[in-house]
């Protein structure tokens, strides 16, 4: 069954890559330090919490999936999967599944820290879990695709940083997009992270800045399917 194949590959991913230095340093330490830095600086971080939480999920997912892809491409261990009776889509789904779970774990750890500095309670916990989950899937598939694009796998993390670091500022994660001119908001709407931040903000604080949460969820769902398709096609093209 396809589901069992995906779970088998996912189990292998967990055992081999969960403690890789790239995953730990960029996936856990960076977002936690980043979160604590803002929490200690501002004290009341309610307005920053959605952005900080989304940043944690972004770095957790993309760092994990990039670390595994770089390792496998350099050592050419993808071939071991390809000789097994599994499809490219199943490999993609397994990597996205594990990276999403890792990202959600990092996000929950960050949320635990943030909780001690927040004044208001989370408005809707089930909705927050929903947006964290779909955001983690989008970021995982996005990170997988970006990691597969460079011919030299060593450049994968460089490309990721060139994209995700600017996204922190164009998505409204740190400063509300409403404080910027319209052209900057237009740039933000081209950023997948914007829809994640808007959805998480609504779930936590019961308001949004520029994108209705229903639209945010639909866009994230569409982006998840697009990046999974692109990752599968790229993986098939490489091998």
C-alpha positions in Angstrom: 0.0 0.0 0.0 1.3 3.5 -0.8 0.6 4.8 2.7 2.7 2.0 4.2 5.6 2.8 1.8 5.5 6.5 2.7 5.5 5.6 6.5 8.5 3.2 5.9 10.5 5.9 4.2 9.5 8.4 6.9 10.7 6.1 9.6 14.1 5.9 7.8 14.2 9.7 7.6 13.6 10.1 11.3 16.3 7.6 12.3 19.0 9.0 9.9 18.5 12.8 10.0 16.7 14.0 13.1 20.0 14.6 14.9 21.9 16.0 11.9 23.9 19.3 12.8 22.1 21.3 10.1 18.7 20.3 11.5 19.6 21.1 15.1 21.4 24.3 14.5 19.1 26.0 12.0 16.0 24.1 12.8 15.9 24.3 16.6 18.5 26.6 18.0 18.1 29.6 15.6 14.3 30.0 16.0 14.5 29.5 19.7 17.2 32.1 20.2 15.4 34.4 17.8 12.2 34.0 19.8 13.8 34.5 23.1 15.6 37.6 21.9 12.3 39.3 21.0 10.6 38.1 24.1 13.3 39.4 26.4 13.6 42.7 24.5 9.8 43.5 24.3 8.3 41.5 27.2 4.8 41.7 25.9 5.1 39.8 22.6 1.4 39.1 21.8 1.6 41.1 18.5 4.9 39.4 17.6 4.0 35.8 18.7 2.3 34.7 15.4 5.3 35.8 13.3 7.9 34.3 15.7 6.0 31.1 15.7 5.7 30.9 11.9 9.5 31.7 11.6 10.2 28.7 13.9 8.1 26.4 11.7 9.7 27.8 8.6 13.3 27.2 9.8 12.4 23.9 11.4 10.9 22.3 8.3 13.2 23.7 5.6 16.4 23.0 7.6 15.4 19.4 8.3 14.4 18.6 4.7 17.4 20.5 3.2 19.8 18.6 5.6 18.5 15.2 4.5 18.5 16.1 0.8 22.0 17.5 0.8 23.3 14.4 2.7 21.6 12.0 0.3 22.6 13.8 -2.9 26.3 14.1 -1.8 26.5 10.4 -0.8 24.3 9.3 -3.7 22.0 7.3 -1.4 18.9 8.3 -3.3 19.6 5.3 -5.5 18.8 3.0 -2.6 15.3 4.3 -2.5 14.9 4.3 -6.3 15.7 0.6 -6.6 12.9 -0.2 -4.1 9.3 -0.5 -5.3 8.4 3.1 -4.4 7.4 6.1 -6.6 8.9 9.5 -6.7 5.7 10.9 -5.2 5.9 8.5 -2.3 9.5 9.6 -1.6 8.4 13.3 -1.8 5.4 12.7 0.5 7.6 10.9 3.1 10.2 13.7 3.2 7.4 16.3 3.5 5.7 14.3 6.2 8.8 14.0 8.4 9.9 17.6 7.8 6.4 18.8 8.7 6.4 16.8 11.9 9.8 18.2 12.9 8.7 21.8 12.1 5.6 21.4 14.2 7.7 20.1 17.1 10.0 23.1 16.8 6.9 25.4 16.6 5.4 23.9 19.7 8.6 24.3 21.6 8.7 28.0 20.6 5.1 28.4 21.5 5.8 27.1 25.0 8.5 29.8 25.4 6.2 32.5 24.0 3.3 31.5 26.3 5.3 32.7 29.3 5.5 36.2 27.8 2.0 36.5 26.3 -0.7 38.5 28.0 -3.7 37.2 26.1 -4.7 33.6 25.8 -4.7 31.9 22.4 -8.1 32.5 20.8 -8.6 29.2 18.9 -6.2 26.3 19.5 -7.7 23.9 17.0 -7.5 26.6 14.3 -3.9 27.3 15.3 -3.0 23.6 15.0 -4.7 23.5 11.5 -2.7 26.5 10.3 0.6 25.3 11.8 0.1 21.9 10.1 -0.7 23.3 6.6 2.1 25.9 6.9 4.5 23.1 7.9 3.5 21.1 4.8 4.0 24.1 2.5 7.3 25.0 4.0 8.5 21.4 3.8 7.5 21.0 0.2 9.0 24.4 -0.6 12.3 23.5 1.2 12.5 20.2 -0.6 12.0 21.8 -4.0 14.6 24.5 -3.4 17.1 21.9 -2.1 16.7 19.8 -5.3 17.1 22.7 -7.7 20.9 23.4 -7.5 23.1 21.1 -9.5 25.6 21.2 -6.6 23.8 20.1 -3.4 26.2 22.1 -1.2 24.5 25.3 -2.5 21.1 24.2 -1.3 21.3 25.9 2.1 22.7 29.1 0.5 19.7 29.3 -1.8 17.3 28.6 1.1 18.8 31.4 3.2 18.6 33.8 0.3 14.8 33.2 0.1 13.7 32.6 3.7 15.6 35.4 5.4 13.9 38.1 3.2 10.6 36.3 3.7 10.8 37.1 7.4 10.3 40.8 6.6 8.1 40.7 3.5 5.5 38.5 5.2 4.6 40.7 8.1 6.1 38.3 10.6 8.1 41.0 12.4 6.4 44.2 11.3 2.8 44.5 10.1 2.4 44.9 6.4 -0.1 47.7 7.0 2.8 49.9 8.0 4.3 49.7 4.5 3.3 51.2 1.1 1.1 49.2 -1.2 3.9 48.0 -3.5 5.5 46.3 -0.5 2.2 44.7 0.5 2.0 43.4 -3.1 5.4 41.8 -2.7 4.3 40.3 0.6 1.3 38.7 -1.1 3.7 36.8 -3.4 5.4 35.3 -0.3 4.0 31.9 0.9 5.0 32.9 4.5 2.5 35.8 4.4 -0.5 33.5 4.3 0.9 31.4 7.1 1.5 34.4 9.3 -1.9 35.8 8.6 -3.6 32.5 9.4 -1.6 31.9 12.6 -2.3 35.5 13.7 -6.0 35.1 13.3 -6.0 31.8 15.2 -4.0 33.3 18.1 -5.3 36.8 18.3 -8.6 36.8 16.4 -7.6 39.4 13.8 -5.7 39.6 10.5 -3.9 42.4 8.7 -4.3 42.0 4.9 -5.5 38.4 4.1 -8.7 36.8 5.2 -8.0 33.5 7.0 -10.2 31.5 4.6 -8.2 32.8 1.7 -5.0 32.2 3.6 -5.9 28.5 4.1 -6.9 28.0 0.5 -3.7 29.6 -0.8 -1.6 27.5 1.5 -3.5 24.3 0.4 -2.8 25.2 -3.2 0.8 26.0 -2.6 1.3 22.7 -0.8 0.0 20.8 -3.8 2.1 22.9 -6.2 5.4 22.5 -4.3 4.8 18.7 -3.9 4.2 18.4 -7.6 7.3 20.5 -8.4 9.4 18.5 -6.0 8.3 15.2 -7.4 8.9 16.4 -11.0 12.4 17.7 -10.0 13.3 14.5 -8.3 12.2 12.5 -11.3 14.3 14.8 -13.5 17.4 14.3 -11.4 17.1 10.5 -11.4 
